[in-house]
Amino acid sequence: MKVLIRAARIVDAQSPLNGEVRDVLIENGLIRQIGESIDADDSMQLIEREGLCVSPGWVDMRVSAKDPGYEQKEDLSTVCQAARLGGFTDIAILPNTKPVLDSKDTLGYIRQATQGQPVTVHPIAAITKRTEGQDFTDMIDLHHAGAVAFSDGEVPLTHPDLLLKTLQYLRPFNGLLMNRPEEQNLTHFGQMNEGLSSTLLGLKGMPAMAEEIVIERDLRLLEYTYPPTAEQSNETFLHFSTISTARSVELIRQAKAQGLPVSCDIAAHQLAFTDSALMGFDTNLKVNPPFRLPADVEALKQGLADGTIDAIVSDHNPQDDESKNIEFDHAEFGIIGLETAFALVRTHFPELPLEQLIEKWTQRPREILRLPALTIDENQPATLTLFDPDAEWTYERTASRSKNSPFFGKTLRGKALWTINKGFVEHL
């Protein structure tokens, strides 16, 4: 099948046509021709819309798919549909399922269950068996079975020797370690950011220090394993997932300046709220890491603008009604975010140049996860996201099996319109 994209602005820093408005002809999964005016015929599917932009397919580096084991919250089919509606052609899923993604069999299940989906699913394998923080998994075998990275996902690696040995173990095959920085001995029973708001609400706080001391520790261990060199590189071996504080941004900024192979991301929803938003005890605002202070949000924006923060993730974490519609203290952490992630950044940080924003959904996640590079040029694979960066829309329904979002009924700016991947042309 042939697809003709008419008069779309190309947003791709790696493309020689970046910023140009062009027609793009796709045939048999490849970009066959790019031109100013390509003749259409009856055999082509025509895509055109005012304000249309096209970029390489978006990648979400942190998604909780819940399947296998927690299909009442989400399954692989619904998570792919939610990802598609959010404009993602690729998602990396966490290992915190039941059974855990800690064997070739469980990775094989993911691969088989998602073969016919319009979204490519990349499993992140567990570092320790059952993510219990004790016995190592067979990481070399998992790497050969298709794991794009290694992490215990929602369970932070708290033991320094465990993290050090993981870095050393992954080095021979260029593996990536992803860690969510949290010293859980400081956040035990915590419900929200520790500060004035938590005091007024009478809720146990989660101090910023719990995140920051883990980052400091992990960076020291990274330096021990990978001593800095004079050569600057985009290669990374330690990735911090969902950082949230100003001090965390500064620590990573300093580490990059020293030449350490480190990267990081933030959750898109961290730009939308501060901890004062929890005054209404809305459990849909209970996330981990928690919403922080206005100064932290500003630091996250600065980190995005200067390149300290490499990527943005949805941190999609579906929770059913039984996990959310209960007392705040007992509610589970997490919100669904695949369908709103792009729009949240456009809405709450419109000053970020569009090209920089798209790079954090495309080029950098692919580099960090060791995925094949994509660019918009002739004879390149047609894995694309088409979007309108200024379209206003109201979030009213979701393809997810869970409904735990604080954004229902909100008017947002920026929307994905089509995805093209694996031969699927999906109108959103």
Secondary structure, DSSP 4 states (H G I P E B T S, - for coil): -EEEEEEEEE--TTSTTTT-EEEEEEETTEEEEEESSPPP-TTEEEEE-TT-EEEEPEEEEEE---TTT-TTT--HHHHHHHHHHTTEEEEEE-S-SSS-S-SHHHHHHHHHHTTTSSSEEEEEEPSBGGG-SSSBP-HHHHHHTT--EE--TTS----HHHHHHHHHHHGGGT--EEE----HHHHTT--EESSHHHHHHT--EE-THHHHHHHHHHHHHHHHHS---SS--S--SEEE-S---HHHHHHHHHHHHTT--EEEEEEGGGGT--GGGGGG--GGG--SSPP--HHHHHHHHHHHHHTSS-EEE--B----HHHHSS-GGGSPP-B--TTTHHHHHHHH-TTS-HHHHHHTTTHHHHHHTTPPP---STTSB--EEEEEEEEEEE----SSS----TTTT-EEEEEEEEEEETTEEEE-
